[in-house]
Amino acid sequence: MSVLPVCLFRPGPAHVARYCDALRRGWSADNVRGLAAADEELALLQADPDRYYTLSDDRVGIGMVTLPDGSQAQRLPWMRRWIFAGDEMAGSINLRWQAGTEALPPHVLGHIGYAVVPWLHNRGIASAALAALLPEARALGLRWVELTTDEDNLASQRVMARCGAVMIERFDKPAAYGGKPSQRWRIPL
């Protein structure tokens, strides 16, 4: 299987049709809320695409974010990037942070989250996307980023290890995230 070149794009009109197609096919970047989150994202993209694009590169932390249990918390500054492999929409990756610190509030499990569409799994796309996002984290002044994964998600653990991450702890996710056994990994920048 050949590896396609991976590029990250700020969400915008040039790629929105392919992103929406992936959402309609049942993919979601939210691995906990799944289809409900995909439907919400698609609805916002259709109702107010400019707002969606603006909120996808939010250097302030505008508004609230809905947690998997339905509760809400203040959104952190964050950026979303769409992942493309060649000319095919392959997923999304995001980075969250607080200015001047690597610390994250309890409702934010890690700095970076990513999801690749299932029809493109096992092609190195997540590893390439994560590696491509790390310079943006460094440019924000972060000295390291943390990522979390379920204890049984070996694929995600391999992605993080390929990008220089080391596991720093095992923990149970907060109840809002289902309480599953998880791991926290750190990538020095």
FENSUL-V341066 format. One record per backbone hydrogen bond with DSSP energy under -1.0 kcal/mol. NH is the residue of the N-H (numbers start at 1). CO is the residue of the C=O. E is the energy in kcal/mol with one decimal. If there is no record, write none. Layout:
NH|CO|E, NH|CO|E
This chain:
7|84|-2.6, 9|82|-2.5, 15|12|-1.4, 19|15|-1.7, 20|16|-3.0, 21|17|-1.9, 22|18|-1.6, 23|19|-1.9, 24|20|-2.6, 25|21|-1.6, 26|23|-1.6, 27|22|-2.0, 34|30|-1.6, 36|33|-1.4, 38|34|-2.1, 39|35|-2.8, 40|36|-2.0, 41|37|-2.5, 42|38|-2.7, 43|39|-2.4, 44|40|-2.2, 45|41|-2.5, 46|42|-2.2, 47|43|-2.6, 48|44|-2.9, 52|48|-2.0, 53|49|-2.7, 54|50|-2.4, 55|51|-3.0, 56|52|-1.2, 57|54|-1.5, 58|78|-1.5, 65|73|-2.9, 67|71|-3.3, 70|67|-2.6, 73|65|-2.0, 75|63|-2.5, 78|58|-2.9, 79|95|-2.1, 80|56|-3.4, 81|93|-2.8, 82|9|-3.2, 83|91|-2.8, 84|7|-2.7, 85|88|-2.7, 86|5|-3.1, 88|85|-2.0, 90|83|-3.4, 91|83|-1.2, 92|115|-2.2, 93|81|-2.4, 94|113|-2.9, 95|79|-2.2, 96|111|-3.1, 97|77|-1.9, 101|98|-1.6, 108|105|-2.2, 111|146|-2.7, 112|146|-1.2, 113|94|-1.7, 115|92|-2.4, 117|90|-2.4, 120|117|-2.1, 121|118|-1.3, 128|124|-2.1, 129|125|-2.6, 130|126|-2.7, 131|127|-2.5, 132|128|-2.0, 133|129|-1.5, 134|130|-1.4, 137|133|-1.4, 138|134|-2.4, 139|135|-2.3, 141|138|-1.9, 142|137|-1.6, 145|187|-1.9, 147|185|-2.3, 149|183|-2.0, 151|181|-2.5, 153|150|-1.9, 154|152|-1.6, 157|153|-1.8, 158|154|-2.2, 159|155|-2.0, 160|156|-2.4, 161|157|-2.3, 162|158|-2.4, 164|161|-1.8, 165|160|-2.4, 166|186|-2.1, 168|184|-3.2, 169|184|-1.5, 171|182|-2.2, 173|180|-2.6, 177|174|-2.0, 178|175|-2.1, 179|174|-1.7, 182|171|-3.5, 183|149|-2.8, 184|169|-2.9, 185|147|-3.4, 186|166|-2.5, 187|145|-2.8, 189|143|-3.0
